[in-house]
Each structure stands twice: as structure tokens, then as C-alpha cells.
Amino acid sequence: MPLTSPRRSALADQVITQLRNQITSGEWPVGSRIPTEPELVELLGVARNTVREAVRALAHNGLLDIRQGSGTYVVATSELAGVMHRRFAGADPRDIAELRSTLESSAARLAAQRRTERDLVQLDALLARREEAWDSGDAERFVAADMALHMAVVATSHNEVLIELYADLGGLVRDWLRADVGTELTPQSHLDHGRLVEAIRRGDADTAASEAAGYPFVCLGT
């Protein structure tokens, strides 16, 4: 008798869609813990087994990480991001630095050529938020603010493929930053990103690209 794939219930598919929307919309950002199983049962009005099936499906696809005794956490914003996170989680830090340097310098060059006034307002706000996060001494807050600024620079390139690719690599880059920063912020690990933003503002593509290209290797300590 040939094997057949078991059909998932339509209700479970609907729950998967709702949970995925919470993740892709940013309502549940990467690194956050999602509501507990009983809370999801109450919020969604479905059976516990349906919630469990949906959460396991999203964990299998790489969007969620189920940690026994701790909860379930968002680790990626798309299935591709989840695959990349699993595939390259153990990659050599220098390889990640080289990838960041290549992508971010290209994005910064394009950003200097294509920035709009709205882009510049966003970059200024995120640069200020990054400095505030640093001053707070909260390492996790700083990692989130630093990542937000880098993603905004990539978004300013107005290259949709580059933006999507960088977003899918976001979890991997965030883990890399978290490992580099550690649990305590130290003066020697602070990198001024103001020169990058100013180069983009001036339309100085070469300087913007150079600044962005160098950051990952300074972080690496080389």
C-alpha cells in the first residue's frame, strides 16, 4: 500500500497563517518569546492540539525555536530566513564578516546615490536610538538598535532583492552581533556610525561604501 501524506486540518493552517502574520509584521520580533500555549488557546479560541500543531510546523520551518522550560521564541521572519539561520549558524565568524562587508558596502554605496529626505530622517532617528541604547548599557537593546540601523541603510539602497536578502540573513547577523558585543558594553567595542550616515547624506558613495565595508572586520578584531 503506497504511503500518503497526512492532511493537516484547515483550522491548523489558519492558525499557522495567523501566527506567521504576527512574525512577519514585526508584532512578534526576532528574539521575542511568543505567548504560551494556554494563552494562544485563549486568544485564538481553538483546541490545544491545534495550537501545538501550528507552533511545531513553524518551528520545523525555522521561524520558531521551542526551548523546553523557557518558552517558544521567534528566530526568523520567513521560511528562507529560518533555513539560512540553521544552515549557517555554525559558520566561521570571518565568513560572516566577509558576507556582511560585501552586502553592506554595496548597499551603502547605493544608499548614497538613492537616498531620499525621508530615508535621511529615518537614518538620523535610528542613529540617535543606537547611541541612546549604548548609553543605557543594555547589550541586548544595543544589538537591536545597531541591527535596525544597518537594516535601514540597506533599505535606503532601494534595491528590493538586496533588502529581502539582508532581511533573510537578519537572524544570522543578529546572532553574530550578539556574540561580538557580549553581555557587557565596553568602550573599545563602540563604533561610530555617524560617518556612514553623513556620507550617505552627502551622496559620497565611495566613503559610505568604505565605512560600511570596514565595520564587520573591526568587530572581528582584525
Secondary structure, DSSP 8 states (H G I E B T S, - for coil): ---------HHHHHHHHHHHHHHHTTSS-TT-B---HHHHHHHHT--HHHHHHHHHHHHHTTSEEEETTTEEEE--SSHHHHHHHHHHTT--HHHHHHHHHHHHHHHHHHHHHH--HHHHHHHHHHHHHHHHHHHHT-HHHHHHHHHHHHHHHHHTT--HHHHHHHHHTHHHHHHHHHHHH-SS--GGG----HHHHHHHHHT-HHHHHHHHHHHHHHHHT-
